[in-house]
Amino acid sequence: MGVVGMAKGFGVTFSHMFKKVVTTEYPEKPDATAPRYHGRHILNRHPDGLEKCIGCELCAWACPADAIYVEGGDNAEGARFSPGERYASVYQINYARCIFCGLCIEACPTRSLTMSNEYELARDDRKDLIFTKEQLLAPLLPGMEQPPHPMRLGESEKDYYLSGPTNPGVSVGAEGR
Amino acid sequence: MGIEEKLLPNGVLLTTVEKLVNWSRKASFWPATFGLACCAIEMMATGAARYDLARFGMEVFRASPRQADLMIVAGRVSQKMAPVLRQIYDQMPDPKWVLSMGVCASSGGMFNNYAIVQGVDHVVPVDMYLPGCPPRPEMLIDAILKLHEKVMAEPLGDRRAKTVAQREADGKGPIVQPGAMPSSYRYDKARRAEWEKAVAEGTEEQLRIANWMQREVAR
């Protein structure tokens, strides 16, 4: 290998000085994920703050990794958490099992469960990876009221579901894309 | 944990020495290759040019456990692999850390059956669990940075460990446990303060969703 060969080789290396850097600057400037990236879940709310989850357990049945645990409860007249008869009194997702396949999202009949693009989930304890309902529920947006409270948007749950397409409440990532 | 306990008498250590030792440990992790399944592909991608683990001083994946101090268990551990895994771990010199990458290594994941060990912590002590199937390279970097933070908070020697434990019992410990804050928050001063405030109120997950929704609406 002569001088010319060496110059050629180093030339390739040197030419990278003038090329755009491909390395991401992850912790300081995270790149945006793909719009439909499967990240951690969100339990959504109706526009008045009531939970969309009705405790039907379809997500838990759809889950191939048995990562979701739901316990349904009855909405009482004084303690209403969701429109209709039932709500999820216990809702847990075990992120040490969840494979982010999105089958739970497909199964959800009320668009209650959706996914965000958040992915920074590593923890040093397995029990911190079990997210409870408090951690999964969406924050209260302005105009929302912390449940339990009576239905504000109609007489029955039907009114909630019929107005859903135009007035979805919290469901970013589910509607409009 | 390592040689420092034999060299230095307990109690006369300065926290600066502790910081220096911990810093040199965390800034030059040498991972042992332990790619077992699809997670290993993401682990390789993390080491390559785009994500570039060399930014954190750890590009070289050692094939020999004697030269490694971090084991990234990437993939499902079968019952047959478990003794091998343990042997590799035993061959690594102290101090050493284990990062369980992906849900299969963390808990068995979707493979809840007789062939797969239900969580690598049945075999070796794990310092960081990383969910995801497989986790994207950013998630692995996030887990490594969280592990860095944990290493930085490691007390040097018995006496110091007792002092730290006492301080925590008195309620003077850190607001956010080391290794609990997402890296994109920890590396940004404003967001870091935001997160600390949210942890004090117990609403850090709501904060995360709210911030994400804001970004989503702006997009």
Interface residues (C-beta under 8 A of the other chain):
Chain A: V22 T23 T24 Y26 P27 E28 P30 D31 A32 T33 P35 I42 P64 A65 D66 N94 Y95 A96 R97 C98 I99 F100 C101 S116 N117 E118 Y119 E120 L121 A122 R123 D124 D125 R126 D128 L129 F131 E134 Q135 L136 L137 A138 P139 V170 V172 G173
Chain B: A49 R50 Y51 D52 R55 V103 S106 S107 G108 G109 M110 N112 G119 D121 D127 M128 Y129 L130 P131 G132 C133 P135 R136 E138 M139 I141 D142 A143 L145 K146 K150 G179 A180 P182 S183 S184 Y185 R186 Y187 D188 T203 E205 Q206 L207 R208 I209 A210 W212 M213 R215 E216 V217 R219
